[in-house]
Amino acid sequence: MTAGLRFLLFFFFTTYALFYVSDYITKAVIIVLSAIYITLSLTAYFYPWTLKKIKDYFDYVFILPLAFLSGEPVAVLSLLVPALYTFPKSLVPFLISVVSTCFLLWFNLGFKGLLFIPLVLALSISPSSVDLLRSLQKERKYIKKLRDSYRSIQSDLMSLEKEKREKERLLELFKLLDRRTPEEYLKGIKEMYGLRAIKVLALKDNSTEEVLADYQKMVFSVPVKLEQGKALVVFYVNHPAELMDESLKKELIQCAKLLSLYIAGFEDNLSKEQVKIAV
């Protein structure tokens, strides 16, 4: 409990003893106990290690007799101050406060004092609801940040895995360039991607240069510019869904363009498209 709260309790009991306690011995005892209480409180404030082990309990050593000697029923509420400050961090001070308050209410008011037990519990627990709500709000914000961070990390991880797969495919593709003939190169592409077939057609100079995907025929066509003329590389996939894979189409386009390293052009003067290579 803070020194400010202890000073307020000291001020309350000292003032009450000076003006409202008629018995001089009781008045003196209350003032002496209050003085000792504030002295220890200031000691704990300036030298925290002195009362570190009993900081949550030494208040009751003074507040309980002070509330009892004052004879004022309202003074029993001072026992709730430590409970309001420590609950829900520690349950022991809370139980001591509630039991002591109920005992003094019963001592001062008889069985009528037991009617105030629900009120005492409500006063003791209600402040913790605010702390609990604040802690839940902080936990909610913290969990939200963790969720956002997890999504961000997951997204970055997926991007890294995608880049890793692309690099691995690119390395495999470069290894295929060691093949001596375009037929061997295309056979390696066919095996690597599990394609049904690959065909290379010679194109006219005025033919389209657009990449086309035919979902019905399950065909992906890539025009390639050669040193002399043009060629159309046709990939036959196994399922139309494969044509929806952008990474696959990107890799097939790269495979088709690398074919220009094997073929400089076609000698025939074509009047129509003609299949030159088929694997």
C-alpha positions in Angstrom: 0.0 0.0 0.0 1.3 3.5 -0.8 2.5 6.0 1.8 -0.3 8.4 0.7 -3.1 5.9 1.7 -1.4 5.2 5.0 -1.1 8.9 5.8 -4.8 9.3 5.1 -5.6 6.4 7.6 -3.2 8.0 10.1 -4.9 11.3 9.7 -8.4 9.8 10.1 -7.6 7.9 13.3 -5.6 10.7 14.9 -8.3 13.3 14.2 -11.1 11.0 15.4 -9.2 10.3 18.6 -8.5 14.0 19.3 -12.1 15.1 18.8 -14.4 12.2 19.4 -12.8 9.8 21.9 -13.5 10.9 25.4 -11.4 8.3 27.3 -7.9 9.7 27.6 -6.2 6.3 27.8 -7.9 5.1 24.7 -7.2 8.4 23.0 -3.5 8.2 23.9 -3.3 4.5 22.7 -4.9 5.4 19.3 -2.5 8.4 18.8 0.6 6.4 19.8 -0.4 3.5 17.5 -1.1 5.9 14.7 2.3 7.6 15.2 4.0 4.2 15.1 2.0 3.3 12.0 2.9 6.4 10.0 6.6 6.1 11.2 6.8 2.6 9.8 5.0 3.6 6.7 7.6 6.4 6.0 10.4 3.9 6.8 8.9 1.5 4.2 8.6 4.4 1.7 12.2 5.6 2.0 13.8 2.2 2.7 11.6 -0.3 0.8 13.8 -3.3 1.7 13.1 -3.0 5.4 9.5 -4.2 5.2 9.7 -6.0 1.9 8.5 -9.4 3.3 5.6 -8.1 5.3 4.6 -5.0 3.3 1.1 -6.5 2.5 0.4 -7.5 6.1 1.9 -5.0 8.6 -1.0 -2.6 8.0 -3.4 -5.0 9.7 -1.2 -5.0 12.9 -2.2 -1.3 13.4 -5.5 -0.8 11.5 -7.3 -3.7 13.3 -6.6 -2.4 16.9 -7.2 1.2 15.8 -10.6 0.4 14.3 -11.4 -1.7 17.4 -10.4 1.0 19.9 -12.1 3.8 18.1 -15.5 2.1 18.6 -16.8 3.8 15.4 -18.6 1.4 13.1 -17.6 3.4 10.0 -13.9 2.9 11.0 -14.1 -0.8 10.1 -14.1 0.3 6.5 -10.5 1.3 6.9 -9.7 -2.5 6.9 -10.9 -2.7 3.3 -8.2 -0.2 2.1 -5.4 -2.8 2.0 -7.7 -5.3 0.3 -8.7 -2.7 -2.4 -5.0 -2.0 -3.0 -3.7 -5.6 -3.2 -6.7 -7.6 -4.7 -6.5 -9.5 -7.0 -2.6 -9.6 -6.8 -2.8 -11.3 -3.4 -5.7 -13.2 -1.9 -4.4 -13.4 1.7 -4.7 -9.6 2.5 -8.1 -9.7 0.9 -9.3 -12.5 3.1 -7.8 -10.9 6.2 -9.6 -7.6 5.4 -13.0 -9.2 4.8 -12.9 -11.4 7.9 -11.6 -8.6 10.1 -14.3 -6.2 8.8 -17.1 -8.7 9.3 -15.8 -9.5 12.8 -15.8 -5.8 13.9 -19.2 -5.2 12.3 -20.6 -8.1 14.3 -18.8 -6.8 17.5 -20.1 -3.3 17.1 -23.6 -3.9 15.7 -24.3 -7.4 16.7 -26.0 -9.7 14.2 -27.2 -6.6 12.4 -23.6 -6.1 11.3 -23.7 -9.5 9.5 -26.1 -7.9 7.0 -23.2 -5.7 5.7 -21.2 -8.7 4.6 -22.4 -8.6 1.0 -21.7 -4.8 0.9 -18.2 -5.5 2.3 -17.5 -8.1 -0.4 -18.9 -5.8 -3.1 -16.6 -2.9 -2.0 -13.6 -5.3 -1.9 -14.1 -6.9 -5.2 -15.5 -4.1 -7.4 -12.2 -2.2 -7.9 -10.6 -5.4 -9.2 -13.2 -5.5 -12.0 -11.7 -2.3 -13.5 -8.2 -3.8 -13.3 -9.4 -7.0 -14.7 -11.2 -5.2 -17.6 -8.0 -3.2 -18.3 -5.8 -6.3 -18.2 -8.2 -8.1 -20.6 -8.1 -5.1 -23.0 -4.3 -5.1 -22.9 -4.3 -8.9 -23.4 -6.7 -8.5 -26.3 -4.5 -5.8 -28.0 -1.4 -8.0 -27.3 -3.1 -11.0 -28.9 -4.2 -8.9 -31.9 -0.7 -7.8 -32.4 0.6 -11.3 -32.1 -2.0 -12.4 -34.7 -1.0 -9.7 -37.1 2.7 -10.5 -36.6 1.9 -14.2 -37.2 0.1 -13.4 -40.4 2.9 -11.2 -41.5 5.5 -13.8 -40.8 3.4 -16.5 -42.4 3.1 -14.3 -45.5 6.8 -13.7 -45.6 7.5 -17.4 -45.1 5.2 -18.3 -48.0 7.0 -15.8 -50.2 10.3 -17.2 -49.2 9.2 -20.7 -49.9 7.8 -19.6 -53.3 11.1 -17.9 -54.2 13.0 -21.0 -53.0 10.8 -23.3 -55.3 11.3 -20.9 -58.2 15.1 -20.9 -57.7 15.2 -24.7 -57.5 13.2 -24.9 -60.7 15.5 -22.4 -62.4 18.5 -24.4 -61.4 16.9 -27.6 -62.7 16.1 -25.7 -65.9 19.7 -24.6 -66.3 20.9 -28.2 -65.9 18.6 -29.1 -68.8 20.5 -26.7 -70.9 23.4 -29.2 -70.9 21.3 -31.3 -73.3 22.8 -31.3 -76.8 19.6 -31.3 -78.9 16.3 -29.4 -78.6 14.5 -32.8 -78.5 16.5 -33.9 -75.4 15.9 -30.4 -73.8 12.1 -30.7 -74.4 12.0 -34.2 -73.1 13.6 -33.0 -69.9 11.0 -30.2 -69.6 8.3 -32.8 -70.2 9.6 -35.1 -67.4 10.2 -32.2 -65.0 6.7 -30.8 -65.2 4.9 -34.1 -65.9 3.4 -32.8 -69.2 1.5 -35.0 -71.7 3.4 -33.6 -74.7 5.3 -30.7 -76.1 5.2 -29.5 -79.7 7.2 -26.8 -81.5 5.6 -25.2 -84.5 7.1 -22.8 -87.0 5.1 -19.5 -87.3 4.7 -16.9 -89.9 6.2 -13.5 -89.2 2.8 -11.9 -88.9 1.5 -14.4 -86.4 0.3 -13.4 -83.0 2.7 -12.9 -80.2 0.2 -13.5 -77.3 0.5 -16.3 -74.8 -2.7 -18.4 -75.0 -4.2 -20.9 -72.6 -6.9 -23.2 -73.9 -8.7 -24.8 -71.0 -10.8 -27.1 -73.1 -7.9 -28.6 -75.0 -5.6 -28.2 -71.9 -3.0 -26.5 -74.0 -0.6 -23.6 -73.2 0.9 -21.9 -76.2 4.0 -19.6 -76.0 5.3 -17.8 -79.1 9.1 -17.5 -79.2 11.1 -15.1 -81.3 14.1 -16.8 -83.0 17.0 -15.3 -84.8 15.3 -16.2 -88.0 11.5 -16.2 -87.8 9.3 -17.3 -85.0 8.2 -20.5 -83.3 5.2 -21.6 -81.2 5.9 -23.9 -78.3 2.8 -25.8 -77.2 2.6 -27.5 -73.8 -0.1 -30.1 -73.2 -1.0 -30.3 -69.5 -2.9 -33.0 -67.7 -5.7 -30.9 -66.1 -7.2 -27.5 -66.8 -6.5 -26.4 -63.3 -2.8 -26.4 -64.1 -3.4 -23.6 -66.5 -4.6 -21.5 -63.5 -1.2 -21.8 -61.8 0.6 -18.5 -62.6 3.9 -19.7 -61.3 3.7 -22.8 -63.6 2.8 -20.7 -66.6 5.7 -18.3 -65.8 8.1 -21.2 -65.7 6.8 -22.7 -68.9 7.3 -19.3 -70.7 10.9 -19.3 -69.5 11.4 -22.8 -70.8 10.0 -21.8 -74.2 12.2 -18.8 -74.5 15.3 -20.8 -73.6 14.5 -22.9 -76.7 16.0 -20.1 -78.8 19.4 -21.2 -77.5 18.9 -24.4 -79.5 17.0 -23.2 -82.6 18.1 -20.2 -84.6 15.2 -20.5 -87.1 13.5 -22.7 -89.6 14.7 -23.0 -93.2 11.3 -23.7 -94.8 9.4 -20.9 -96.3 6.1 -21.7 -94.7 2.7 -20.9 -95.9 1.1 -22.2 -92.8 2.0 -23.5 -89.3 3.9 -26.7 -89.3 5.0 -29.0 -86.5 8.8 -29.1 -86.4 9.5 -30.9 -83.1 7.2 -33.1 -81.0 8.1 -35.0 -77.8 
